[in-house]
Amino acid sequence: MLLELAIGDAYGAGFEYVSTQLINASNDLSGYVQHPRHKIKPGCYTDDTQMSLAIAETIVNQEPWTPEVLAKNFVTAFKRDPREGYASSFYYFLLKIRDGNDFLAKIIPTSDKSGAAMRAAPMGVFSTVEKVIEAARIQAAITHNTPDGINAAIAAALMSHYFIYQLGRKRDLGKFLESHVSGEWSKPWQGKVKSKGWMSVRAAITAIERNNSMSQLLKDCIKYTGDVDTVAAIALAAASCSDEIAQDLPLHLTKTLENGEYGRDYIIELDNKLMALV
C-alpha cells in the first residue's frame, strides 16, 4: 500500500496542475517527470507520502490514537526529512513550530482541502468500518475539522479498508462509501481536480472503478489534470489492495523512487509491518 502510494505521489508530482499538452506528451509511465515550475526532483515524493508515513508509523508502533500523538508524529516526519511539496503556508508553519504541542496550539484546523484524505489510506488496516471511521475522524480534525475535510478523509480510509477486507467488488466501491459517509461517492468524476479533498477522493474512486490494472489506473489519474498527485496517491494506495486490479506498475518506477533514509527501502519495510497487522 505505502509503496504504491509513494509511486503515485512521486509520479503525479511531475504533473500537478500542468497543461493538458504536457500530460498528453509525457504521461506514458516511462519515468518520473520534472515539473516545469516546481523544484521537486523526479522520483521524489511529497507531503502525501510523508504524512502517510507518519500515520502508518503511529499504527505500527501501536501508539495511542490521540491528536497529541498524531501531531507529534506529523512534526517528527517533517523535521527529520524536510521537503517541499506541502502547501506553502503549511510548509512554513511546519518549519517554525517546535513539536506536537506547538502544532496543536497554533494550527488553524478549518481546511476543507485534501490534506487529511491524502494521508488516510493506512487506516484501512483497522479491523472494522467503525474503527476506521473513528480513526479517520480524529486525525482529520487536527488539520481539517470541517464536514468536507473529515468526510473526505473517512472515505479515503474506507477505500483501502474495503479492498483489504474484501467487502465487495470494485464497481460497488462508491455505493459502499455512500452507505457509511456523506457524499456523492458513486457519482463519476469528470474534468479537472481542484484542491478540495472530496474532489480528489471522488476522482480516485471513479478511476479505480473503470480500470483493471495499476498502470492504466495511474495514467488515468494523471489525465484528470489538476491535483493529480493526490488523486494518484489515494487511488493507488487503495487499488494495491484489490484482487481485481493487476499489480503491473513498471518496475523502473520502484527502482527509481527516491531511496534516502526514508525512501523506498524504508517505505517497503514499513509497508510490510503495516499489512502484517491485517
Sequence and secondary structure as in RCSB ss.txt:
>XXXX:A:sequence
MLLELAIGDAYGAGFEYVSTQLINASNDLSGYVQHPRHKIKPGCYTDDTQMSLAIAETIVNQEPWTPEVLAKNFV
TAFKRDPREGYASSFYYFLLKIRDGNDFLAKIIPTSDKSGAAMRAAPMGVFSTVEKVIEAARIQAAITHNTPDGI
NAAIAAALMSHYFIYQLGRKRDLGKFLESHVSGEWSKPWQGKVKSKGWMSVRAAITAIERNNSMSQLLKDCIKYT
GDVDTVAAIALAAASCSDEIAQDLPLHLTKTLENGEYGRDYIIELDNKLMALV
>XXXX:A:secstr
 HHHHHHHHHHHHTTTT  HHHHHHH SSSS    SS    TT   HHHHHHHHHHHHHHTT   SHHHHHHHHH
HHHHHS  S S HHHHHHHHH  SHHHHHHH   B  BSHHHHT GGGGGSSSHHHHHHHHHHHHHHHB SHHHH
HHHHHHHHHHHHHHTT S GGGHHHHHHTTSSS TTS   S B SBHHHHHHHHHHHHHH SBHHHHHHHHHHT 
BSHHHHHHHHHHHHTT TTSB    HHHHHTS  STTSHHHHHHHHHHHHTT 
